[in-house]
Amino acid sequence: MKTLIVIPAYNEAQNIERVVNNLIDNYNQFDYIIVNDGSKDNTAEICERNNYNYLDLPINLGLAGAFQAGVRYAYENGYDAVIQYDGDGQHEASYIQPMIESMIETNSDIVIGSRFATKKKPFSLRMLGSRMITMAIKMTTGKKIKDPTSGMRLFNRKMIEKIAQNINYGPEPDTISYLVSCGAKVSEVQVEMHERVAGESYLNLTRSARYMTNMFVSIFLVQFFRSKE
């Protein structure tokens, strides 16, 4: 499968070289595109200096907008699959090939790099939100997704077309839930994730609470009124 790694990056100057150089040096069987999401630091300058493949968004669109820009690039350049990949170094590229193989073997539309596909989810405040979203998706679709908040997701060509052509398809659990309700097949592959080495996560306590509220409203209410494609 002709696969593109899409790397949304907002203020990742402290991480982007390490992440991308690892892909170039060790996983060059895959193409990549960095989407600099209006960073206020020198992420764009680093990409330019290293001659990386990147799109430079003039303003910050957020994760959904940045990812969709990368998916649009994939759609217009004939890629068979796209993988969402963090620019902070938390994702491990060695799992990309197993995810592709799972997509082919299971005929899945979406493969999630899951921390809990074969491992038990810990009982912690940090994982409470994940458990609640798993429950919400199960209640509304009948499908249990063990790691709905994982940011490492592989999408096939059919999903690329949907995401590239519809502004309402963001790379979030509510979109996964909606796609499942429309008939998309989702599978999970066990992965390990690293802690962020440098920089700050976008999600602080306030934003995390707002994120959870938005996910529940979308999964339980908004999607009820969306037409199924």
N, C-alpha and C positions, 0 to 999 in steps of 0.2 A: 504494500500500500504506500502510495506517495503521501508522506506525512509531514505536516508543518507544525512546529512547536511555536505557539503564540505566547509571548512573554509580556504581559502588561507590566509597565514599570512606572511607578510614581515615586520620585525622590529616592531612587535606589543606587545612587552614586557609590555608596560604600560596598555594594554587593554585586553590581551588574557584571563587572569584569570577571570575577571569580565564577559566576554562574555561566556566562556565555563562553568563556574560554574553555571550561570543562566540556561543554557541548561540542565546540569546534574541535578540540583535541581528541575526544574520546567517543563522540557519538555523531560523527559527521555523515552518517548514513541518513540522518534526518535533516531537513531544512529548518530554519528558525526565522522568526521575525520578532524584533523587539518593538513594542508600541509605547513610545515615551508619552505618557499621559499628562502633558503640560507640566512636567516637573519644575520645581522652583530651584532645585540644586543643579549640578552640572552633569546630570545623567545624559542629556543630549550631546554635550561636548565629548564625553567619554565614548559614546557610540560613534561619533564622527571621527575622533582621533584613532580609534581602533578599526575603522572601516567596517563596522558591524552592519548587518542588515536591519534597518529600523525604519519605522514610521514615526514622524514627529508631529504630534497633535498640538496645535497652537494654544489650546486651553485644556484644563482638566475636565474630562468627561466622566471620571469614575471608572470602576472596574468594568461595568457593563458596556459602556461606550468604547473603552479601550479594547476589550476583548472582541467586540463586534467589528471594530475596524480591522483587527487581525484576521477575523473569520472572513470578512469581505475580501481581503487580499487573497486568502486561500481559495475562496469561491471563484474569483476572477482568474486565478492562475492554475485551476484544474487539480487541486489537491483532493485526495481520496479521504483524508482524515486530518483532523486538527486536534492537538492536545493543548489544553490550558495548563500553563506552567508558570509558577511564581518566580518573580525576579529577585526574591530575597534569600534564595538558597535553601529553602525548606524542602523542596522536592528533589527526589533522587532520579536521575535520568536512566539508571539501569532498569527501572520498572516500565519504561515506555514500550520496549519490545514485548514483554509479557502481556501488557495491556492490548497491544495490537493483535497478538496471537489469540487472546481471549475474545476480542471482537470478532475475529474471523471464525473461531471454533464455535462460538455461541450464537453467531449471527446477530449480535447486539448492535443497537444504534448508538448507545452510549456506554462507555466503560468508566467506572469510577475507581481511581486509585484510593483504596479504602484502608484506613488504619485499623478497621475492625471487621474485615471480611472473615478472618479466621481467629481473631483475637477478641477477647472480651472488652467491652467498653468500660472504662473505670467509672466508679461513682464519685463524681467531683462536681463542684460548682461550674467548672469550665466545660464539662461535658453535659451539663443539664440542658442547655439549649439544644445541643445535638440530639439528645434523647427526645426532647419535645417535638422537634421537627420530624424525626423519624416516625413518631406517633401520629403527627398530623398528616404526613404523606400516606401512611398506612390506612388511616381512617378515610381519606378522601379518594384513594386509588386502589387500595387493597395490596399494594406493593410495599414490602419492607426494604428500605434502603438503610443499611447499617451506618454509613458515614455520609450523610447528606451534605455536610458542610465542607467536605474535602474540596480543595481548590485544584486538584489534579484530575481532570476529566478529559476523556477521549471521545470525540464526536465523529460519526461517519459522514459520508458525502450528503446523504439525505438531510441530516441535521445541519450540516454546513449551509445548505441551501436555505433552510428555514431561518437560521440565525442571521445569515447575511442579508436576507430580504425583509426582515420584520424587526422593527425597533423594539418590540416588546419582549424579545427573547434575550434575557441576560443570563450570565453564567452563575445562576444562583439556585438554591433548592426549590424555590417556587416554580421556576422554569422547568426543572427536571420533573417535578410533580405534574405540571401541566402536560409535558410531552408524554409522560407515562399514561396519563388519562386519554391522550390522543392515539395511543397504541405503540409508542416507542418502547423498545426492549432495552432494559438496563441491567448490566451485570457489574460485579465488583471484583477487584483483584487486590489481594493483600499487599500493602506497601508499608515502608517505614518513612517517617518524615523527620527532618532535622529541626532544631530550634533556630530561630532567626539569630544570625551571628552579629549583625550590625544594623543600625538604623532603627526606626520605630514603626511598629505596626499601625495601620490606619485605624484599627478597631480598638478604641479605648472603652471604658465602662459605659459611658453615655451612648456612644455609637453602637456598641454591642446590644444595648437594650433597645435602641431604635431599630436596629437590624432585625432583632427577634420579633418585634411588634409588626414590622413590615412583612416579614415572612408569614406570620400567622394570618394576618389580614388577607394577604394574597392567596395563600393556600386554601383557607376556609371560605373566603367571601368572593374575592375578585375572580378566581378561576371558575367559580360556580356559574358566572355570567358570561364567561368567554366561550365563543363557539368552538367546538372541537373540529380540528382540521383532519 
